[in-house]
Amino acid sequence: MTQAALQKMGHRVVDWKSIQRRLLKEVTMDILSATSAEDIMVTTSNYGIAAYQLWQVQKLRQHIRKEYLDYWEATASDGGIGRPVDAIICPVAPYAAPPHGKKSYTNYSTVWNALDYPAATFRVTTVNSTLDGKELPHGFYDDFEKTFMKCTAPEIFKDAPVSLQLAGRTQKKEAVIKMTEIVDVALAAAK
């Protein structure tokens, strides 16, 4: 729906390949736990990671950030407009907005934290039991993600918001907000 609405408004849409999403979530969780390791140890008796391990994790994150940046820059030749894409539009989660307290998978949004890319979420539609009860037209990224398909029963998510997120480049928060507004206008015009 979003792709069609944007194309109708004259925007070019390019498919985006997800890179190292699960690894980025693990790296982010290691960094977050390390930065508060002492507090965590005192409060919950859990452990953090040592400084050397933190450096290694941050080094890994930098390599993955470079891989994403290289891929982003390469879209200049794939997009047909001679410059890299402006933003990435993708799911927020492998399911619609869950019932209160039931969100259990953050990998779709944590990736932007790990990459230091600003992102904004916007509503596209609501769950439609006729449309959303069908098998997905695409494959899953991995087996772990496939397990969430069982949690997307239309009766559980009846009329729940279906949202996407728009991610932009580091230091481009205002541009992300403006591009999200453009998407919102396109979606409203398509209804």
C-alpha positions in Angstrom: 0.0 0.0 0.0 2.8 2.4 1.0 4.8 1.6 -2.1 1.9 2.1 -4.4 0.9 5.4 -2.7 4.5 6.8 -3.0 4.8 5.7 -6.6 1.5 7.4 -7.4 2.9 10.6 -6.0 5.9 10.3 -8.3 8.5 8.8 -5.9 10.8 6.1 -6.9 10.8 3.0 -4.6 13.8 0.7 -4.4 13.9 -2.7 -2.6 16.2 -2.7 0.4 18.1 -5.8 1.5 18.3 -6.3 5.3 21.9 -6.8 6.4 23.0 -8.6 9.7 19.8 -7.7 11.6 20.1 -10.4 14.2 23.8 -9.7 14.8 23.1 -6.0 15.2 20.5 -6.7 17.8 23.0 -8.9 19.7 25.7 -6.2 19.4 23.3 -3.5 20.6 22.2 -5.6 23.6 25.9 -6.2 24.5 26.7 -2.5 24.4 23.6 -1.6 26.4 24.3 -4.2 29.0 28.0 -3.2 29.2 27.3 0.5 29.7 25.2 -0.2 32.8 27.0 -3.4 33.9 27.7 -2.2 37.4 24.1 -1.0 38.0 22.8 -4.3 36.6 25.2 -6.3 38.8 24.2 -4.4 41.9 20.4 -4.4 41.1 19.8 -7.8 39.6 23.0 -9.8 40.2 23.4 -10.2 36.4 26.7 -9.7 34.7 27.8 -7.2 32.0 30.7 -7.6 29.7 34.3 -6.6 30.3 35.8 -3.5 28.7 37.9 -5.5 26.2 34.7 -7.4 25.1 32.9 -4.1 24.8 35.6 -2.8 22.5 35.3 -5.9 20.4 31.5 -5.6 20.2 31.8 -1.9 19.3 34.4 -2.7 16.6 32.0 -5.3 15.2 29.2 -2.8 15.2 31.4 -0.3 13.3 32.1 -2.9 10.6 28.4 -3.6 10.2 27.7 0.2 10.1 30.2 0.4 7.3 28.6 -2.5 5.5 25.2 -0.7 5.7 26.7 2.6 4.6 28.3 0.9 1.6 25.0 -0.7 0.7 23.2 2.6 1.1 25.7 4.4 -1.2 25.4 1.6 -3.8 21.7 2.3 -4.2 22.8 5.3 -6.3 23.2 2.9 -9.2 20.2 0.7 -8.3 17.6 3.4 -7.8 17.7 4.9 -11.3 18.0 8.4 -10.0 21.8 8.6 -9.8 22.0 9.2 -6.1 21.5 7.0 -3.0 18.0 6.5 -1.7 16.7 9.1 0.8 15.2 6.7 3.3 14.4 3.1 4.2 10.8 2.1 4.7 10.3 -1.2 6.4 8.2 -3.1 9.0 8.3 -2.1 12.7 7.8 -5.8 13.7 6.8 -9.1 12.1 3.2 -8.4 13.4 0.7 -5.6 13.7 0.5 -3.5 16.9 0.2 -6.2 19.6 -2.1 -6.2 22.6 -0.7 -4.3 25.6 2.3 -6.0 27.1 2.7 -8.5 24.3 5.5 -6.9 22.3 8.3 -9.4 22.4 10.4 -8.9 19.3 12.3 -5.6 18.8 14.8 -6.6 16.2 13.1 -4.6 13.4 13.6 -1.3 15.4 16.7 -2.1 17.4 18.7 -2.3 14.2 18.4 1.5 13.7 19.6 2.1 17.2 22.7 0.0 16.5 23.3 1.8 13.2 22.6 5.3 14.8 20.0 5.9 12.1 16.9 8.0 13.2 13.6 6.3 12.5 9.9 7.3 12.7 6.9 5.0 12.8 3.7 5.7 10.9 0.4 4.0 10.6 -0.6 2.5 7.2 -3.8 0.7 7.8 -5.5 -1.7 10.3 -5.6 -5.5 10.4 -8.1 -6.9 7.9 -9.0 -10.5 8.7 -9.7 -11.2 5.0 -6.4 -9.9 3.7 -4.2 -10.7 6.7 -5.2 -14.3 7.2 -3.4 -15.4 4.0 0.0 -16.8 3.7 2.8 -14.2 3.3 3.9 -13.5 -0.3 7.5 -13.6 0.7 9.9 -15.8 2.7 11.1 -15.1 6.2 14.6 -13.8 7.1 15.2 -16.8 9.3 13.5 -19.6 11.3 13.4 -17.4 14.4 11.2 -14.9 12.6 9.0 -17.7 11.2 7.9 -18.5 14.8 6.2 -15.1 15.0 3.8 -16.0 12.2 1.9 -18.1 14.7 1.4 -15.0 16.8 -0.3 -13.0 14.1 -3.8 -14.6 14.1 -6.2 -11.9 12.7 -8.7 -12.5 15.6 -6.0 -11.5 18.2 -5.1 -8.4 16.2 -8.6 -7.4 15.0 -8.5 -3.8 14.0 -5.0 -3.3 15.3 -2.8 -0.6 13.6 -0.5 -1.9 10.9 2.6 0.3 10.9 5.8 0.8 9.1 8.9 2.8 10.0 11.0 5.2 7.9 14.8 5.2 8.7 17.2 7.9 7.5 20.9 8.6 7.7 22.7 9.5 10.9 22.2 13.2 11.9 19.1 13.5 9.7 16.3 13.5 12.2 14.5 16.5 10.7 14.7 14.9 7.2 13.2 11.7 8.6 10.3 13.7 10.1 9.7 15.5 6.8 9.9 12.3 4.7 7.5 10.6 7.1 5.1 13.5 6.6 5.4 13.0 2.8 4.6 9.3 3.2 1.6 10.1 5.4 0.3 12.6 2.8 0.7 9.9 0.0 -1.1 7.3 2.1 -4.0 9.7 2.8 -4.2 10.7 -0.9 -4.4 7.0 -1.9 -7.4 6.2 0.3 
